[in-house]
Amino acid sequence: MKAVRLVAVGQPLQMQEIPLPVVGERDVLVRIKAAGICHSDAHYRAGKSTVRPLPMTLGHEIAGIVEQVGDEVTMVKVGDRVCLHYLLTCGDCYYCSTGHEQFSMLGHYSNGGYAEYIAVPERNAVHLPDEIPFEQGAILMCSSATSFHALRKARLQGGETVAVFGVGGLGISAIQLAYALGALDVYAVDINPGKLRLAEKYGAVPIDAASCDPVPKIRKLTENKGVDVALEVIGLPQTMKQAVQSLDIMGRAVLAGITDRPLEIDTYHELLGNENEIIGTNDHLLQELPLLVELARRGKLDLSDAVTRTVPLDAGAINGVLDKLEHFGGEVRTVIVP
């Protein structure tokens, strides 16, 4: 089968012909119908986060149709529409049994979705309702799921206020999910006018960081209080610092963006004095996905504007998207349609 793979760090991905995945007794073989291109994939290609072993098929936002099932598979059948939980877990070890499974990942430590087929354990195949297109089902598994997990880690309560730094794939989901979880007001910070208009469409108050410092702007809009929760999904020390600085007393800044540069803060004035928190978040949990999918099925999470472009399974096209993401440009979300 065809697969677009990372062969060497810092080099363009390459199209390769590789064997069809072997299906174990508890596995399912999925014909990939859509695979999202995530900003994390640009970081993997650049070496900011180690991918091993190489060569590796990237891609962790995956949806498709089940083509084959192992002899012991009971929950999934051939022909099912599925989206894939990208964290491969046994379900039995200490970490899995305590609900902390975010440590092994498709497209990072095992072959992912920039390909025609993929085999995964049946527990990783989440049923995708007919109402949700494959392209949207794919990005549900990362951009939406990561935002949902981050807001849950923030302990967001009804009536609280939220600032989202970065209105890309994660940000668009975060705005809608914050409202679904009861946020009173959501402020969206970006420098892209088109993305800010999209944020406003989903009810957020847009803040153009290209024309103002977002921190005093947020404070002005919140009667000099700041927000209860600030979510940073870009991966820049500057915006991470702004997220912390925008907090109200006992606020929580959740950092989801990937960066290889340190964050510097004024420990007393920006953290200890107001008993604020900085929370790191990584991926999501399988147990969170059924509710997330149902929110999308019911239209509480609308991803129709999140998938702004599709490309074929072609190394040149995919590398072009990753080039833009590496420089914090590009569309809200680009999805590969093999």
C-alpha distance (Angstrom), angle and dihedral (degrees) to the residues before:
residue distance angle dihedral
M1 . . .
K2 3.80 . .
A3 3.80 120.9 .
V4 3.80 133.9 170.5
R5 3.81 107.0 -136.2
L6 3.78 144.5 -174.1
V7 3.79 104.2 -122.2
A8 3.81 100.1 168.0
V9 3.80 132.6 10.6
G10 3.78 113.2 -102.5
Q11 3.80 92.8 17.8
P12 3.83 130.2 105.2
L13 3.79 117.0 -91.1
Q14 3.80 115.4 -100.7
M15 3.80 133.5 -143.0
Q16 3.80 110.9 -121.7
E17 3.79 136.7 175.1
I18 3.82 109.0 -125.6
P19 3.83 133.9 170.3
L20 3.78 120.8 -86.3
P21 3.84 108.6 -96.7
V22 3.80 117.4 -94.9
V23 3.82 112.8 -115.4
G24 3.79 114.9 -138.0
E25 3.80 125.9 -154.0
R26 3.82 92.7 -91.0
D27 3.82 96.8 34.4
V28 3.78 136.1 97.1
L29 3.80 128.4 -148.1
V30 3.80 112.7 -136.7
R31 3.79 126.2 -162.8
I32 3.79 102.1 -141.3
K33 3.79 115.1 -124.3
A34 3.81 97.8 169.9
A35 3.81 137.2 10.8
G36 3.79 122.3 -176.1
I37 3.80 121.9 -137.5
C38 3.80 106.3 -132.3
H39 3.80 128.7 -163.2
S40 3.81 85.9 -121.2
D41 3.80 88.8 66.2
A42 3.80 88.9 60.2
H43 3.80 88.6 52.3
Y44 3.82 90.6 49.8
R45 3.80 92.0 50.8
A46 3.82 90.2 48.9
G47 3.81 93.1 48.6
K48 3.82 96.8 -116.1
S49 3.81 87.4 127.2
T50 3.80 119.0 28.9
V51 3.80 118.8 -113.2
R52 3.77 116.6 -161.4
P53 2.95 140.5 -137.1
L54 3.79 105.7 18.0
P55 2.94 135.3 -114.8
M56 3.81 92.4 51.0
T57 3.79 133.3 171.6
L58 3.80 104.8 -129.2
G59 3.79 126.3 -149.2
H60 3.80 129.5 94.6
E61 3.83 102.7 179.1
I62 3.80 101.2 84.6
A63 3.80 139.3 162.5
G64 3.77 130.6 166.4
I65 3.79 149.3 119.2
V66 3.81 126.2 -63.3
E67 3.82 109.3 -115.1
Q68 3.81 101.9 172.1
V69 3.80 137.2 10.9
G70 3.79 132.8 -158.5
D71 3.81 122.7 -112.6
E72 3.83 93.7 -101.9
V73 3.82 97.3 45.4
T74 3.81 111.9 119.5
M75 3.81 107.9 158.6
V76 3.81 100.7 53.8
K77 3.80 131.2 48.7
V78 3.79 136.3 -166.4
G79 3.80 110.9 -80.6
D80 3.81 96.1 29.1
R81 3.79 118.0 139.3
V82 3.81 107.9 -127.5
C83 3.76 142.8 172.0
L84 3.79 117.4 -153.0
H85 3.78 129.2 -119.0
Y86 3.79 97.1 -140.2
L87 3.81 98.5 -150.6
L88 3.79 109.8 91.9
T89 3.78 109.6 -146.4
C90 3.78 138.4 163.1
G91 3.79 95.2 -136.6
D92 3.80 90.6 -139.9
C93 3.83 110.0 70.8
Y94 3.82 126.2 91.4
Y95 3.82 94.3 -93.8
C96 3.80 93.8 48.5
S97 3.80 93.5 44.5
T98 3.81 91.0 53.0
G99 3.81 93.7 47.7
H100 3.81 98.4 -105.4
E101 3.76 107.3 117.5
Q102 3.81 103.5 139.4
F103 3.80 98.1 114.7
S104 3.84 108.9 92.3
M105 3.77 122.3 48.3
L106 3.79 143.3 -169.4
G107 3.79 111.5 -117.6
H108 3.80 90.5 19.9
Y109 3.80 107.6 57.5
S110 3.81 99.2 5.1
N111 3.79 133.2 28.3
G112 3.79 114.6 -69.5
G113 3.77 142.7 -166.5
Y114 3.81 107.4 -64.1
A115 3.79 85.8 100.6
E116 3.79 144.2 73.0
Y117 3.81 96.7 -102.3
I118 3.79 140.2 15.8
A119 3.82 134.4 -173.0
V120 3.81 120.1 -145.6
P121 3.82 137.4 162.8
E122 3.80 110.8 -83.8
R123 3.82 91.2 -115.9
N124 3.81 87.6 65.5
A125 3.82 93.0 58.6
V126 3.81 108.0 92.0
H127 3.80 115.6 -167.8
L128 3.80 111.5 -110.0
P129 3.82 113.9 -149.6
D130 3.80 118.2 -128.5
E131 3.82 89.8 -116.5
I132 3.82 91.6 67.2
P133 3.85 117.6 72.8
F134 3.79 117.0 -132.2
E135 3.82 91.6 -112.9
Q136 3.80 90.9 57.2
G137 3.79 92.5 41.5
A138 3.79 89.6 56.4
I139 3.80 95.7 54.2
L140 3.80 91.0 42.8
M141 3.80 86.0 70.6
C142 3.80 94.9 62.4
S143 3.78 120.4 5.8
S144 3.80 93.3 40.0
A145 3.81 97.5 33.8
T146 3.82 93.1 48.4
S147 3.80 91.1 50.2
F148 3.81 91.3 47.5
H149 3.81 92.0 50.4
A150 3.81 91.2 46.7
L151 3.80 92.6 52.7
R152 3.79 90.5 47.9
K153 3.81 90.2 50.6
A154 3.81 87.5 50.6
R155 3.82 87.9 59.1
L156 3.79 89.3 -131.5
Q157 3.80 110.8 -163.4
G158 3.78 130.8 -161.2
G159 3.80 111.7 -86.1
E160 3.80 95.8 25.8
T161 3.80 126.3 123.2
V162 3.80 126.9 -120.7
A163 3.81 136.7 -161.8
V164 3.79 118.1 -159.9
F165 3.81 115.2 -160.3
G166 3.81 106.8 -156.4
V167 3.80 126.4 27.6
G168 3.78 100.9 -148.1
G169 3.78 127.1 111.3
L170 3.80 93.7 -50.2
G171 3.79 94.4 40.4
I172 3.80 96.3 53.9
S173 3.80 89.8 52.4
A174 3.81 92.7 43.0
I175 3.80 92.4 55.8
Q176 3.80 93.2 52.6
L177 3.80 94.9 40.7
A178 3.80 91.8 49.6
Y179 3.80 89.4 57.3
A180 3.81 90.8 44.4
L181 3.82 88.5 54.9
G182 3.80 91.6 51.6
A183 3.80 106.5 -91.9
L184 3.78 112.9 164.4
D185 3.81 96.9 -152.7
V186 3.80 132.8 8.0
Y187 3.82 123.5 -161.7
A188 3.81 118.2 -159.8
V189 3.81 119.2 -154.5
D190 3.81 122.0 -163.3
I191 3.81 142.0 125.3
N192 3.81 96.5 -133.2
P193 3.84 112.3 93.6
G194 3.81 92.9 -155.9
K195 3.80 92.7 52.9
L196 3.80 90.8 46.6
R197 3.80 90.2 53.3
L198 3.79 88.7 51.5
A199 3.81 90.6 50.0
E200 3.79 89.7 51.3
K201 3.81 89.9 51.4
Y202 3.80 88.4 60.3
G203 3.80 92.7 50.5
A204 3.79 102.8 -94.2
V205 3.78 124.7 134.9
P206 3.83 104.0 -117.7
I207 3.80 119.6 -133.4
D208 3.79 116.9 -169.6
A209 3.80 106.0 -147.0
A210 3.82 89.3 -172.2
S211 3.81 91.0 68.3
C212 3.83 102.6 31.8
D213 3.78 144.8 19.5
P214 3.82 102.0 -96.1
V215 3.81 95.4 -149.3
P216 3.84 99.0 65.7
K217 3.80 88.3 37.1
I218 3.80 91.0 57.0
R219 3.79 90.9 45.9
K220 3.79 91.1 51.1
L221 3.79 91.8 50.1
T222 3.82 91.6 48.9
E223 3.82 96.0 47.9
N224 3.81 90.6 -100.2
K225 3.80 93.1 -57.2
G226 3.79 105.3 105.4
V227 3.80 125.9 -143.3
D228 3.77 131.5 -60.0
V229 3.81 93.8 -134.2
A230 3.80 129.8 25.5
L231 3.80 118.3 -171.7
E232 3.82 119.1 -163.5
V233 3.80 114.1 -162.9
I234 3.82 101.5 161.0
G235 3.80 105.1 75.6
L236 3.82 102.3 -130.2
P237 3.82 124.5 128.3
Q238 3.82 89.0 -136.5
T239 3.79 94.6 57.3
M240 3.81 92.1 40.6
K241 3.80 88.8 55.3
Q242 3.80 90.7 47.2
A243 3.80 89.7 51.6
V244 3.81 90.1 55.8
Q245 3.79 92.8 44.3
S246 3.81 92.3 51.9
L247 3.81 94.0 61.1
D248 3.79 127.5 115.8
I249 3.81 120.5 -139.0
M250 3.83 109.9 -56.4
G251 3.80 89.7 9.3
R252 3.80 124.6 157.1
A253 3.80 124.7 -134.1
V254 3.80 112.1 -161.6
L255 3.80 115.6 -162.1
A256 3.80 116.7 -156.2
G257 3.82 101.9 151.2
I258 3.81 117.2 102.6
T259 3.79 119.2 -125.2
D260 3.79 137.1 155.5
R261 3.81 92.8 -149.6
P262 3.83 125.6 91.3
L263 3.79 125.7 -107.3
E264 3.82 115.4 -129.7
I265 3.79 120.5 -162.5
D266 3.80 139.1 169.3
T267 3.79 94.5 -106.7
Y268 3.81 98.2 -156.1
H269 3.81 102.9 36.1
E270 3.80 97.1 37.1
L271 3.80 101.6 34.9
L272 3.79 122.3 6.8
G273 3.80 100.3 36.3
N274 3.80 93.7 59.8
E275 3.82 95.9 30.2
N276 3.77 90.2 -118.2
E277 3.79 123.1 166.0
I278 3.80 135.7 -138.2
I279 3.80 111.0 -154.0
G280 3.77 125.3 -169.7
T281 3.79 116.5 -147.5
N282 3.78 129.8 -166.1
D283 3.79 125.6 -171.6
H284 3.82 117.2 -55.0
L285 3.81 144.4 -92.5
L286 3.80 131.1 -92.2
Q287 3.80 90.3 -128.5
E288 3.81 90.3 61.7
L289 3.80 95.7 57.0
P290 3.84 102.7 76.1
L291 3.82 91.7 59.5
L292 3.79 91.6 43.2
V293 3.82 92.0 52.1
E294 3.80 90.6 47.3
L295 3.81 91.4 51.5
A296 3.79 87.9 54.2
R297 3.81 92.9 45.8
R298 3.81 90.5 53.2
G299 3.80 93.0 47.0
K300 3.80 95.2 -113.1
L301 3.80 85.2 120.8
D302 3.80 110.6 41.3
L303 3.79 114.6 -166.6
S304 3.80 97.2 169.7
D305 3.81 90.7 107.7
A306 3.81 95.2 38.1
V307 3.80 95.9 72.8
T308 3.78 98.9 66.0
R309 3.81 99.5 162.9
T310 3.79 141.7 17.8
V311 3.81 127.9 -155.7
P312 3.81 132.6 -174.7
L313 3.80 125.2 -108.4
D314 3.79 91.3 -83.9
A315 3.81 126.7 134.4
G316 3.81 94.7 -141.3
A317 3.79 94.1 50.9
I318 3.80 93.0 45.9
N319 3.81 93.5 47.3
G320 3.80 88.7 51.2
V321 3.81 90.7 56.3
L322 3.82 91.7 46.6
D323 3.83 90.4 50.1
K324 3.80 90.2 58.1
L325 3.80 93.2 44.7
E326 3.80 90.9 50.8
H327 3.80 87.2 62.0
F328 3.82 93.1 42.8
G329 3.80 92.9 -105.6
G330 3.77 134.6 109.9
E331 3.78 134.6 78.6
V332 3.80 128.3 -39.2
R333 3.83 89.3 -99.9
T334 3.79 131.5 -12.8
V335 3.79 117.3 -160.0
I336 3.80 129.0 -161.0
V337 3.80 113.4 -131.9
P338 3.85 107.1 -167.7
